[in-house]
């Protein structure tokens, strides 16, 4: 399953590239092709089929093992386009990329259940997360969800994201020669003010803290729309009176996907995640 997760991650990166301006859009074709080819390789290994002589041979080699794959002609077109780009520098058009994005999506959705007996949408990327504490907290959330404890699952996800951001900041501070996110600076004086002025200062500080957190999310390339949805799910999770009935299972599933994808995004930075890292026992949201 971990190899399928790797392929799905490669496929999702290709989708992201395909929506960027040229020339990144064109290079998505190579990643789309690589993800399909890797899927064919592990499918061949999974059913113990004979080795193919070419990319298109996978279909009939698997057919010999009673495994019928779909999208053969669509993948032939993808393969030909990939060869034109790689060997002749003939770039696909924007319309071509849209077609390849759609057909590769259908290829995975149709063939993953056929070969591996699981839906493509159910393949979990969380095994690829290298932030240990975050991965453990996400695992806890998945277990809570299985047991119907959606509030505990939401708490675990809230902790997982806070741990992720904190560890990324601290590792970056020690390993990088630059800071890849905005820094909060204390601009408030320790002087005493009248109640009206102090109230204005407190309100402004809360506003600046919110802006800082939002800028940090944006600067790290995390999808802000998804972050906003995630934050709406976990924001008041520890309030008195909250129960499992306040959290939908689909919301928790979304939260698991969001934290996982955020971790994979941050792993693209050149950090050595094998170094030992100790999280503090207690920490507030604004520590990251």
N, C-alpha and C positions, 0 to 999 in steps of 0.2 A: 504493500500500500504506500510505502514511503516513496517508491519510484514513481507511482502514479501521481503522488503529490508534487514531486519535482517537475513532472511533465505539465501538470496543471499550472504550476507557478510560471513555467516557461511560456505556456500558452497565454496566460493572463498578461505577462510582460509584453508579448507580441501584440495583444489587443491594445495595450496602452501605447506602444510605439505606433501602431497603425492610425491612431487618432492625433498624432503630432504632425507638425508641418514637415514638408519635405526638407532634407533627404531622409530623416528618421522614419517617415512613413514607409519609404521603400524598403528599408532594412527589416521592417517587420515581416516581410515575406520570408526572409531566411529563418526567423524564429518560428513562424507558423510551420514551415516545412520541417524544421528540426523537431518540433514538438510532435508532429504526426509521425515522423520517422522513428523517434524514440518509442512511441506508443506501439508501432508495428514490431519493433525489435522485442519489446518485453512481451507482446502478445504471442509472438513466435516462440519465445522461451517458455511462456506459461503453458501452452498446449503441446510443447515439444514437437513443433513442426520442423521440417527440413529447412536448411539455410537457403534463402533466395539468391538469385543471381543479380537482381536489380530491385529498385524501389517498387516497381509495379508487380514484381513476382510475389510479393507478400500475399496478395489477394488469393491467388490460386494455391499457394503453399498452405495457407490457412484453410482454404476450402477443402483441401485433402484431409484435414483433421475435423471436418464437419463444422467449421467456424466460418460463417459467411459475413464478410464485412461489406458495409455500404459505402457510398460516395466514391466509388472507384474512379469514375471519369472525372469527377471534380478534383480528386487528388492527382490525377494525371495532369490536369491543367495547372494545378499548383506546382507540381514537380517540373513541368516544362518552363513555367514562368521563373521559378527559382534558378534553373539552369541558364536561362537567358540573362538573368541579372548577374549571376555569379561568374559566368564564363564569357559573356558578351557585353556586360554592362548595359543591358537594355532594361530600363527601369519600368515597373508597372505603373499604370495610370491610377489616379485616385479612385476611379470607379472599379478598377481591377482589384484594388486592395479591399474595398468594401465587399466585393464578391468573395474573395478568399477568406476574409474574416468570418463571414456568415457560413461558408461551406465547411471551414475547419471546425466551427462551433457545432454544426450538425454532425460532423464526423465523430467527434468525441461523445456527443449526447447519444447517438445511435449505437455506437460500437462498444462503449465501455460496459454497458450491461450484457452485451452479447458475449464478450470475452471474459470479463471478470465478475459478472453477476452483481454489480453495484451501479447505482446511478452516478453519472458524472458529477452532478451537483452535490453528491454526498461525500466526495473525496475531500478530505480535510488536510489543509496545508499546515496545521499546527505542529506537526512532527518536524517541520523544517525550521522552527524557531530556535535560535541559538542563545537567546537570553534565558538562562536557566530558571530564574525565579518567575519570570513572566510565563514561561511554558508550564511550570508546575501549577501556577494559579489558574491558567486557562484549563488545564487538565482537571483541576478541582471543580471549575465551573461546569465542565462537561459532565462530570459525575453527579453534581447536584442536579443538573437539568434532567439527567436520566432518572433520578429518584423523585422528580417533581418538585424539588426544593428551589423554585425559581428566584426567591429573594436571596437565598444564600449564594446562588449562582451569580446574581447581579453584583453582590458584594465582592465576590471573588474576582469578577471582571473589572470592577472599579479598582481594586487593589492591583490587579495585573497591569492595567494601563499606567497607574501611578508608578509602579515599580519599573516599568519599561522606560518611562520618561526620565525618572530619577537615575537609573543605571546608565542610560545613554548619556545624560549630562555629565555624570561623574567620570565615566570612562573617557568621554571626550575631553574633559578637563585635564586628565592625566596623560592621554596618548596623542592628542592632536595639537598642532601648532596654531590652530585657529579655533574659533567658537562658531559652530554651524547654526546658531540660533540667537535671537536677541537676548540681551542681558537685562535683568531688572536692576534698577539703581534706586537707592533710597534717597529721595529728594525732600523728605519731610523733616522739618526741624523738631528738636526736642523741646522747644519753647512752649510755654503755656499760652493759650489763646482764649478768647471769649467763647461761650457755648456755640454761638452762631458760626463763628469762624472754624471752630473745631469740627462742627458737624459738616461744614463744607469740605474741610480737609479729609475727613473720614470717607465721605461720599466720593471724593475725587480719587482717593487711594484705591477704593474698591473698583472704581471704573478703570483706573490704570492697570490694576492687577488683571482684570478681565481682558483688557486690550493686549497686555503682555502675553497672557496664555494663548490668546487667539493668534497673535503674531508668531508665536513659537510653533504652533501647529502648522501654520501656513509655510513658514520658512523651512520646515523639515519635509515638506512635500506630502504631508498627510492630507487626504481628502477632507476638506473642512465641512462639507455637507454631511458626510458620513460621521465625522467627529461630533457635529452638532446633534445628530440623531442619537449617537451613542451616549453623549452627555445627558440628553433628556431622559434616557433610560436609567442611568445610574446616579443621577445628581442627588436625589433625595432618598437613596436606598436605605440609609441608616436612620431615617426619621422614625420616631415612635409610632406604632400603629400600622406600619407597612407589613403586609403579609404576602404570601405566595400569589394570592389572587390579584395583586397589583402589578404583576409582571407576566406578560405573555411569553409562551415558549418561543414564538417566532422572534420576539425582541431579544431573548437571550441568545438564540442562534445567530442573529445579526451581530450581537456584541462579541461573540466568539470569533466570527469572521473578521470584524473590524480590528480587534486587538491583534489577531494573527497577521493580518495584512500590514498593519502599522509596524509590527516588529520586523517583518520581512523588508519593509521599506527602509527602516533604520539600519538593518544589517548591510545595506549597500555602502554605508560609510566604512572607511578603512579602520575599523576597530578590531583589536585582538580580543575576541570574546572568550578565549580559552584562559585568560588570566583570572585568577581568583578574585571574586568581588563579594563584599559583605554588605548586605542591606542593613540600614539602621532598624531598630525594633519599632520605633514609632516615627511618623513623618506626616506632615500636613500636605494638603493638595498643592500648596504653592511652593513647596520645596523644590519642585522641578521647574 
